[in-house]
Amino acid sequence: MKRAAATLAVLAFVAAGLAALAGVPLVQARRAWLGGHYAEALANAQSGARYRLWDGEYRQVTAASALLLRRRDAATSALAGGKALFDVLPEPEVARRLFAIRDYDGFLAYDAAFGGAAALAAQRAAANVLTHHLDQASAAMAAVPASDPHRAALQHAIDVRQSGHVPLVFDRDGRAFAELRGSELTATDADFAPLVDAKAGALTIGSQLPRLGADDTLETTLDPFVQHAAVEALGAHRGALVAIDPRTNEILAIASTRGSGPETDIALESQYEPGSVIKVLTSLNAVGGGTDVKAMLPYECKGDLMIDGRHFGDWMAQGHGELHSLNDALAVSCNIFYADVGLRLGRERLQSFMTSAGFDGTTSLGYADVPLGKFVGRVFNRYETAFMAIGLEHESINTLHLAMLASMMANRGVLTPPRLLRSRHSILGEATYSAAAPAPKRLASAAAAEEVIDAMQAVADSPKGTGRRAPVAGIPMAMKTGTAGKRPGLEALIMAFAPVDAPKIAFAVIGEDAGPAEFAGAEIAHKFIEKMKPRL
């Protein structure tokens, strides 16, 4: 008996030792997994499994690691078999991490193999909804207590999916303007269609859906009143209008109209030669950078400037005569004066300032990074530098970037990335995204900006101003027109903000083949401000 007891004690000691030895990799695997080192956790779990002890526990860590590494082969093998004796990993944390990478099938498989905690009833229901198992989702809802804060959101998600229409993108008023129908995102408001429909371009929300996923709702800053005003102002023209609230730099409208062409997200996708709107930047560069513009005045424009033996002509062949101030030069958009300013600034300073203003850059709209204006070709002499200073030949711009520059002027020389996406919410109603505070950049002093703004007001108010057809009575406006492209299909460009002293709206218009900006472009701007007047 004593010998048998001793033998049993030795065997128990050996077994305990083996169990302890077998448990070492398990402890290491758990520590690695909790630290987010899934490959290390998987290696430790697979190494420890050779002891043939703690089988269920090793499979638990292996499954959780392999799922997060998207190693389906290893995960499938680990998920087969019996449950573990104890939880090596806290199931709520496994669920959270699998939800974070949107692996809902993985969560359901792990839950079935190793979990089943009552506390995860809401996540179980959500995973079934998101994997299109609505019957199972409804069954899982029975275990979600009435006090659970996720219950209402989950029930709503089940109800809308049973209808076949899933609201996905919302305006600032909480109204859905795009919904998921099958696997496609469809605009439910025609005003937003070019921004939503995948066929309209690579930067549409629909085109970005495969990357974004259809699991979260997107709440935007877009204002349906401003969006509709923009669409109506554009009318039958093919073009775009982007409006920003300069007080918050939230985008209120991204409108594109097709005219007689295909539906295109023109506001974000299409680049155009900017023409004379660039003279606002050239002015700000010169005034804010210490170039003595006043010493150039009065300035005699005869319609021609000799640059290194070559004739540089104005858009008005006979010239603009005597210009007494910067206001005069910007109001009539004198190419000769601004070419001369550009030569005094020089290519490097022109390009550096435009780079600071966003050229060759991008901005994040929360759902996608959008390219801004671009430099075109090589500026290799003074003659080409003069073109660059007036926005011809060497730059392109889109409507979003132009609106950002309008907002920058409204903010007296401070450029701030605009906001479009306010937040994203999961099917559980939890916030999955919140917009970070944008980082402002001062391009010029407030005093320099005010001097240029005075000139932009002259564009709208002067009897000879190229924007004189745009203002609306009672709404002081600062603006700049630009005409670019090749005849007969000239593009009309407008950048503007209003009211001047307390801006509430900054916007940009680009009209394809609309002709000189002082006519069709100014008309679009006038119609837009007229419709916005109740808000201004």
PyMOL commands that set and color helices and strands:
alter all, ss='L'
color gray80, all
select helices_A, chain A and resi 2-34+38-51+55-68+72-79+91-100+104-114+118-130+134-141+151-163+190-196+198-200+205-212+224-234+266-269+275-288+294-296+326-331+335-345+347-356+382-389+399-410+446-461+517-535
alter helices_A, ss='H'
color red, helices_A
select strands_A, chain A and resi 166-170+176-181+184-187+217-220+238-245+250-258+299-301+304-307+310-313+321-323+362-364+369-371+374-375+395-396+414-415+421-425+431-434+441-442+478-484+491-498+505-511
alter strands_A, ss='S'
color yellow, strands_A
deselect
rebuild
show_as cartoon
